[in-house]
Amino acid sequence: MDDFTKRRIEKVMRHYMESTAEEQLRNRRSIGYALEGDELTLVEQRPSKDGARWIELPVAQFRLDAGGWRVYGLDSGGRWHLVSEIAASENFEAQLGRVTANELGIF
């Protein structure tokens, strides 16, 4: 991923996290992300059952390739799989919106 794209994605994610801050406080959770190479992993952070620490739960993964941004979901075995129902797109914001809307019920 080139530097321009990386900065743009980081800006989109900052805005996304700020726009969901109120909901996150109500639900005692936080949204975060990890950007590594051409992959962005969206994570949910919430307190452990005993409240002593925060745990991170991967939600979705976005991978940039020649076809655009592809969306991956996590299976029960901890492996990422392409969500074929979501077509690749050059528009990262649209892909993030699809995951947030969760119309497929898998995120």
N, C-alpha and C positions, 0 to 999 in steps of 0.2 A: 504494500500500500504506500503510495507516495505521501509526502509530508502534507500537501494541501488537503488531500482526502482525509488523512488522519486528523488534522486540525478541525476540519468540517464535522467529522463524526463526533469528536470530543465536544464540540459546541452543541450539536444536536442532543447529545446525551446529557450535558449540563442542563439544557433547557427542559428536557424530558423529566429529569430528576426534580428540578425546581417546580415544575408544573404539577407533579404528583406528590409534593411534600406534605400537603394537608391530609390527603388520604392516607399516606404512609404513617403519619403520627396517630391518626385514629385507629389504625390497624396494628400499631406497634411493630411496624416493619420498615425496612428501608430498601431501596432499589440501588444497586450498584452495577458496575460492569468491569470487565477486564478486556483490554485491547492488546492482542499479541499478533504481530504480523498482519495477516489478512483476515483475522478472526476477531469477532467481538462476542464475548459471552455475557449475557444478561443474568444477573444474580439477584436473588431476594435474600435480604439479611433480616433475621428475626431472633429474638431472645430464645435461649434454650428453655426447656420446660422448667428447670430450676431457677432460671433467670440469672445464673452466674456468668454466662458468656453469650456471645452472639454466634449464630451459625449461619453459614452461607449455603443457599440452595440454588443450584443452576436452574435457570428457567428456559432459556433458549440460546441458540448460537447462530450468529450471522457470519457467513463466509463470503468474501469477495473473490470472484474469479472472472474469467473473460466474459461470462454470461451475465454478470451482475451480482447482486446480493442474493444468496440462497439462505433459506431458513432451515435450521436443524432442531429437532426435539430430542430430549433425553428419554431413553427407555428405562425400565425398572432395573436393568443390569448396569446402568451407568454409562451406556454407549450412546453416542450421538448418531441420529439417523436423519437423512434428508426428509423434509416434509414436502412430499411431491404435490400436495394440494395447493401449495403456495408457489406460484411460478417465480423464477428468478426476476429480479428487477434492478435497474440502475439506481432506483430511488430508495435509499436507505430508510428515509422517514416513513415511506409507505410500508415497508417491511416491518418496521418497528410498530407501526399502527396495527398491522394485521396480528402481530403477536399480542399486543396489548388488548385488542378487541377479543381475542381468543374464541373466535366463532367456531373453530374446530374442537374446542374443549380439551386441548392437549397441553396448554401452557400454564 
